[in-house]
């Protein structure tokens, strides 16, 4: 469970897992070195979060922030792949 405004996945962290969002609404935001933020997407129930870093074996390329209270299932990267 993730409260409103909490960071669900943090940009730059390793892709050790992904989240399957079961309820709530989240935004995907890229932080630039200058401090600027770019909103990339909104995600809702049924969406996967953090799958890009899991599939590509790279660090997370964006933050995922809960816009409303969210519930998600954690899926281990190794098991998912």
Buried (B, 14 or more C-beta within 10 A) or exposed (E): EBEEEEBBBBBEEEBEBBBBBEEBBBBBBEBEEEEEEEEBEEBBEEBBBBBBBBEEEEEBBBBBBBBEBBBBEEBEBEEEE
